[in-house]
Amino acid sequence: MIERRSALTVVSHLVLIIGVMLVAFPVYLTFIASTQTAEQITQANPMSLLPGGNMIETYKMALFGGKNSVGSKIIPVAPMMWVSLITALAIALGKIAISLLSAFAIVYFRFPFRNVVFWMIFVTLMLPVEVRILPTYQIVSDLGMLNTYAGLTIPLIASATATFLFRQFFMSVPDELVEAARMDGASPMQFFKDVLLPLSKTSIAALFVIQFIYGWNQYLWPLLMTTQEDMYPVVMGIKRMISGESYTEWNIVMATAILAMLPPALVVVLMQKWFVKGLVDTEK
């Protein structure tokens, strides 16, 4: 029987509350700033911690663009969010598809140097993106893929981590399932589709959440890949809003930051059950 200690419970809850406040306060401050005007943010010292009355106008300006208080053009965020969404989905789904097929081939097919191939894939974990970014950029440029969705996504869809995780899971699948599928006359791809994919759905969901956030938050690669405004992701848009003009509309910047946080947060909330199950499921 677990002994309940009231003092320990109070301390643990207090630590959790402090941790939540430390994490949530910057988000709250960003939201409050997005409901005020740029003048209220810059002139007030300190800035008010209560919501202002400019929320609808600020978010409308951030999403669809327009002219700010000094007559400068504000770039709309809606097209940037669309670029980020397409990029994040393509990277997440591409990483999962390629990793599934790679792990399936490594585990269930017998070919020369199979383990060597796997370790060659695994060793790429030791190479950060910055090490290979220049040769990758040169290849993409030579193929004429600058300022394209293909150029933004294809170089990033290979994942040694996902391949390793799926390989470990496939190796834990009982051999009896393989024998039963073979006796039923199932082809390798039928076995992959009808047996392995349903068993892998929790792992796929967990990796989708991780890879979607990874793709959504990309900054360095799009910075090199894109020179046209219609191909900028939202993370680059925030940076340009801060450094692109001498006068910064901080309420628009904060509204854009809140909008940029919504899709990843929505994915985590909607897939939280599958995400946690995919990370802690021990019945595989």
KEMIMAR-115086 format. One line per 10 residues: number of its first residue (from 1); their letters; for each residue z, y, x of C-alpha. Coordinates in nm, 4 decimals. Layout:
<atoms>
NUM) a) Z,Y,X ~ ...;
</atoms>
This chain:
<atoms>
1) mierrsaltv) 0.0000,0.0000,0.0000 ~ -0.1003,0.3411,0.1328 ~ 0.1874,0.5851,0.1581 ~ 0.1114,0.9248,0.0110 ~ 0.2517,1.2136,0.2128 ~ 0.2414,1.5412,0.0247 ~ 0.2677,1.7550,0.3384 ~ -0.0244,1.5742,0.5043 ~ -0.2302,1.6070,0.1859 ~ -0.1654,1.9813,0.1714;
11) vshlvliigv) -0.2581,2.0270,0.5368 ~ -0.5774,1.8227,0.5050 ~ -0.6873,2.0165,0.1950 ~ -0.6056,2.3442,0.3678 ~ -0.8216,2.2484,0.6654 ~ -1.1075,2.1525,0.4318 ~ -1.0785,2.4802,0.2389 ~ -1.0837,2.6842,0.5606 ~ -1.3858,2.4893,0.6829 ~ -1.5729,2.5481,0.3569;
21) mlvafpvylt) -1.4901,2.9180,0.3682 ~ -1.6153,2.9498,0.7265 ~ -1.9433,2.7838,0.6331 ~ -1.9902,2.9479,0.2927 ~ -1.8911,3.3057,0.3748 ~ -2.2082,3.3936,0.5726 ~ -2.4176,3.2524,0.2863 ~ -2.2174,3.4539,0.0346 ~ -2.2549,3.7675,0.2471 ~ -2.6311,3.7089,0.2674;
31) fiastqtaeq) -2.6540,3.6752,-0.1110 ~ -2.4448,3.9897,-0.1689 ~ -2.6690,4.1862,0.0677 ~ -2.9763,4.0648,-0.1194 ~ -2.8463,4.2204,-0.4422 ~ -2.8050,4.5680,-0.2910 ~ -3.0455,4.8317,-0.1668 ~ -3.1278,4.8814,0.1997 ~ -2.9415,5.2133,0.1963 ~ -2.6267,5.0543,0.0549;
41) itqanpmsll) -2.6318,4.7929,0.3314 ~ -2.6909,5.0309,0.6213 ~ -2.4852,5.3290,0.5075 ~ -2.1792,5.1524,0.3672 ~ -1.9120,5.0819,0.6265 ~ -1.8018,4.8178,0.5575 ~ -2.0594,4.6773,0.3166 ~ -1.9346,4.5975,-0.0314 ~ -1.8486,4.2336,-0.0935 ~ -1.9341,4.2601,-0.4631;
51) pggnmietyk) -2.2833,4.1952,-0.6052 ~ -2.5034,4.4996,-0.6482 ~ -2.7444,4.5876,-0.9259 ~ -3.0681,4.5532,-0.7322 ~ -3.1016,4.1744,-0.7381 ~ -3.4084,4.1341,-0.9620 ~ -3.6055,4.4089,-0.7868 ~ -3.5176,4.2751,-0.4408 ~ -3.6190,3.9143,-0.5097 ~ -3.9348,4.0253,-0.6903;
61) malfggknsv) -4.0279,4.2399,-0.3911 ~ -3.9504,3.9558,-0.1504 ~ -4.1555,3.6983,-0.3408 ~ -4.4609,3.9043,-0.4334 ~ -4.4589,4.1911,-0.1829 ~ -4.5180,4.5614,-0.2412 ~ -4.4217,4.8934,-0.0853 ~ -4.0752,4.9601,0.0486 ~ -3.8784,5.2840,0.0280 ~ -4.0650,5.4373,0.3256;
71) gskiipvapm) -4.4095,5.3309,0.2057 ~ -4.4597,5.0348,0.4388 ~ -4.6174,4.7143,0.3099 ~ -4.3881,4.4174,0.2557 ~ -4.5536,4.0795,0.3096 ~ -4.4948,3.8444,0.0128 ~ -4.2791,3.5419,0.0823 ~ -4.4258,3.3127,-0.1861 ~ -4.7347,3.2123,0.0224 ~ -4.5111,3.1516,0.3257;
81) mwvslitala) -4.2863,2.9227,0.1227 ~ -4.5937,2.7324,0.0060 ~ -4.7032,2.6835,0.3684 ~ -4.3530,2.5681,0.4619 ~ -4.3436,2.3279,0.1658 ~ -4.6789,2.1680,0.2485 ~ -4.5835,2.1436,0.6154 ~ -4.2400,1.9929,0.5465 ~ -4.3758,1.7362,0.2993 ~ -4.6622,1.6358,0.5291;
91) ialgkiaisl) -4.4314,1.5974,0.8296 ~ -4.1670,1.4018,0.6353 ~ -4.4088,1.1677,0.4605 ~ -4.6251,1.1298,0.7704 ~ -4.3289,1.0426,0.9924 ~ -4.2026,0.7840,0.7437 ~ -4.5459,0.6227,0.6908 ~ -4.6300,0.5969,1.0604 ~ -4.2810,0.4791,1.1537 ~ -4.2816,0.2106,0.8842;
101) lsafaivyfr) -4.6160,0.0738,0.9967 ~ -4.5233,0.0952,1.3652 ~ -4.1953,-0.0882,1.3145 ~ -4.3664,-0.3472,1.0937 ~ -4.6261,-0.4184,1.3622 ~ -4.3678,-0.4393,1.6412 ~ -4.1368,-0.6771,1.4530 ~ -4.3748,-0.9073,1.2657 ~ -4.6872,-0.9248,1.4818 ~ -4.7159,-1.1070,1.8116;
111) fpfrnvvfwm) -4.9338,-0.9219,2.0612 ~ -4.9246,-0.8738,2.4396 ~ -4.6706,-0.6259,2.5747 ~ -4.5103,-0.5802,2.2343 ~ -4.1706,-0.4855,2.3801 ~ -4.3353,-0.2585,2.6361 ~ -4.5075,-0.0709,2.3543 ~ -4.1780,-0.0303,2.1702 ~ -3.9964,0.1004,2.4764 ~ -4.2819,0.3402,2.5478;
121) ifvtlmlpve) -4.2291,0.4794,2.1987 ~ -3.8518,0.4852,2.2424 ~ -3.8681,0.6673,2.5780 ~ -4.0315,0.9666,2.4061 ~ -3.6855,1.0447,2.2653 ~ -3.5984,1.1710,2.6112 ~ -3.8826,1.4232,2.6073 ~ -3.7980,1.7423,2.4177 ~ -4.0723,1.9182,2.2269 ~ -4.0830,2.1994,2.4835;
131) vrilptyqiv) -4.1894,1.9580,2.7606 ~ -4.5070,1.8473,2.5841 ~ -4.5821,2.1541,2.3770 ~ -4.8399,2.3097,2.6116 ~ -5.0620,1.9991,2.6524 ~ -5.0293,1.9356,2.2789 ~ -5.1360,2.2927,2.2068 ~ -5.4349,2.2529,2.4406 ~ -5.5496,1.9395,2.2579 ~ -5.5076,2.0984,1.9142;
141) sdlgmlntya) -5.6946,2.4089,2.0292 ~ -5.9820,2.2027,2.1721 ~ -6.0105,2.0182,1.8399 ~ -6.0360,2.3476,1.6501 ~ -5.7176,2.2874,1.4511 ~ -5.5484,2.6242,1.5060 ~ -5.4409,2.7989,1.1847 ~ -5.4757,2.4776,0.9833 ~ -5.2322,2.2502,0.8036 ~ -5.3571,1.9617,1.0178;
151) gltipliasa) -5.2660,2.1492,1.3333 ~ -4.9231,2.2350,1.1958 ~ -4.8363,1.8799,1.0945 ~ -5.0292,1.6080,1.2798 ~ -4.8733,1.6713,1.6266 ~ -4.5252,1.6445,1.4719 ~ -4.5528,1.3355,1.2525 ~ -4.4810,1.0737,1.5202 ~ -4.1114,0.9831,1.5292 ~ -3.9499,0.7469,1.7776;
161) tatflfrqff) -3.6157,0.7770,1.5983 ~ -3.7547,0.6626,1.2634 ~ -3.9517,0.3829,1.4302 ~ -3.6355,0.2609,1.6011 ~ -3.4314,0.2697,1.2783 ~ -3.6944,0.0825,1.0770 ~ -3.7365,-0.1721,1.3580 ~ -3.3641,-0.2435,1.3587 ~ -3.3652,-0.2852,0.9818 ~ -3.6698,-0.5119,0.9768;
171) msvpdelvea) -3.5089,-0.7317,1.2417 ~ -3.2121,-0.7808,1.0068 ~ -3.4315,-0.9098,0.7217 ~ -3.3720,-1.2876,0.6841 ~ -3.6471,-1.5115,0.8151 ~ -3.6319,-1.7030,0.4866 ~ -3.7986,-1.4092,0.3106 ~ -4.0839,-1.4189,0.5577 ~ -4.1250,-1.7948,0.5149 ~ -4.1095,-1.7681,0.1360;
181) armdgaspmq) -4.3765,-1.4976,0.1338 ~ -4.5949,-1.7061,0.3646 ~ -4.5585,-2.0132,0.1422 ~ -4.6556,-1.8059,-0.1618 ~ -4.9733,-1.7057,0.0172 ~ -4.8802,-1.3392,0.0576 ~ -5.0771,-1.1458,0.3162 ~ -4.8897,-0.9369,0.5770 ~ -4.9558,-0.6152,0.3838 ~ -4.8431,-0.7772,0.0574;
191) ffkdvllpls) -4.5191,-0.8809,0.2261 ~ -4.4836,-0.5261,0.3595 ~ -4.5490,-0.3684,0.0193 ~ -4.3609,-0.6091,-0.2079 ~ -4.0643,-0.7034,0.0110 ~ -4.0003,-0.4632,0.2971 ~ -4.0671,-0.1345,0.1194 ~ -3.8268,-0.2017,-0.1742 ~ -3.5591,-0.3116,0.0727 ~ -3.6130,0.0027,0.2811;
201) ktsiaalfvi) -3.5949,0.2590,0.0012 ~ -3.2468,0.3891,0.0905 ~ -3.3427,0.4304,0.4564 ~ -3.6650,0.6006,0.3529 ~ -3.4720,0.8427,0.1294 ~ -3.2253,0.9304,0.4056 ~ -3.5026,0.9866,0.6589 ~ -3.7016,1.1917,0.4093 ~ -3.4140,1.4377,0.3712 ~ -3.3689,1.4693,0.7470;
211) qfiygwnqyl) -3.7401,1.5019,0.8227 ~ -3.8051,1.7451,0.5356 ~ -3.5408,1.9818,0.6728 ~ -3.6840,1.9321,1.0229 ~ -4.0322,2.0244,0.9026 ~ -3.9130,2.3177,0.6910 ~ -3.7208,2.4741,0.9799 ~ -4.0052,2.4549,1.2322 ~ -4.0473,2.7808,1.4231 ~ -4.1658,2.7266,1.7810;
221) wpllmttqed) -4.4711,2.5130,1.7011 ~ -4.6004,2.7370,1.4160 ~ -4.5416,3.0373,1.6425 ~ -4.7993,2.8956,1.8850 ~ -5.0293,2.7455,1.6244 ~ -5.0774,3.0342,1.3832 ~ -5.2299,3.3774,1.4267 ~ -5.3205,3.4412,1.0622 ~ -5.0662,3.5699,0.8129 ~ -5.1758,3.3242,0.5430;
231) mypvvmgikr) -5.0602,3.0345,0.7638 ~ -4.7170,3.1719,0.8557 ~ -4.4199,2.9587,0.7392 ~ -4.1203,3.1322,0.5877 ~ -3.9082,3.1020,0.9048 ~ -4.1671,3.3063,1.0951 ~ -4.1786,3.5499,0.8052 ~ -3.8082,3.6246,0.8400 ~ -3.8500,3.6924,1.2115 ~ -4.1459,3.9257,1.1504;
241) misgesytew) -3.9516,4.1182,0.8868 ~ -3.6784,4.1918,1.1395 ~ -3.8889,4.2788,1.4439 ~ -4.2212,4.3816,1.2920 ~ -4.1249,4.7269,1.1652 ~ -3.9105,5.0074,1.3024 ~ -3.7398,5.0317,0.9644 ~ -3.5974,4.7035,0.8388 ~ -3.5400,4.6407,0.4687 ~ -3.2315,4.4283,0.5162;
251) nivmataila) -3.1984,4.3492,0.1473 ~ -3.5503,4.1976,0.1526 ~ -3.4659,4.0051,0.4692 ~ -3.1499,3.8641,0.3125 ~ -3.3329,3.7731,-0.0083 ~ -3.5967,3.5929,0.1983 ~ -3.3233,3.4041,0.3841 ~ -3.1709,3.2909,0.0528 ~ -3.5129,3.1822,-0.0756 ~ -3.5763,2.9925,0.2484;
261) mlppalvvvl) -3.2495,2.8030,0.2046 ~ -3.3167,2.6922,-0.1521 ~ -3.5787,2.4125,-0.1062 ~ -3.3857,2.2229,0.1666 ~ -3.0625,2.2649,-0.0294 ~ -3.2348,2.1404,-0.3449 ~ -3.3697,1.8339,-0.1635 ~ -3.0220,1.7523,-0.0272 ~ -2.8571,1.7957,-0.3689 ~ -3.1155,1.5903,-0.5590;
271) mqkwfvkglv) -3.1233,1.3107,-0.3009 ~ -2.7581,1.3193,-0.1979 ~ -2.6785,0.9774,-0.3462 ~ -2.9723,0.8100,-0.1739 ~ -2.9121,1.0027,0.1483 ~ -2.5504,0.8914,0.1801 ~ -2.6327,0.5355,0.0744 ~ -2.9112,0.5166,0.3313 ~ -2.6730,0.6208,0.6084 ~ -2.3738,0.4040,0.5203;
281) dtek) -2.5221,0.1075,0.3361 ~ -2.3947,-0.2073,0.5064 ~ -2.5509,-0.4644,0.2745 ~ -2.8862,-0.4682,0.4473;
</atoms>
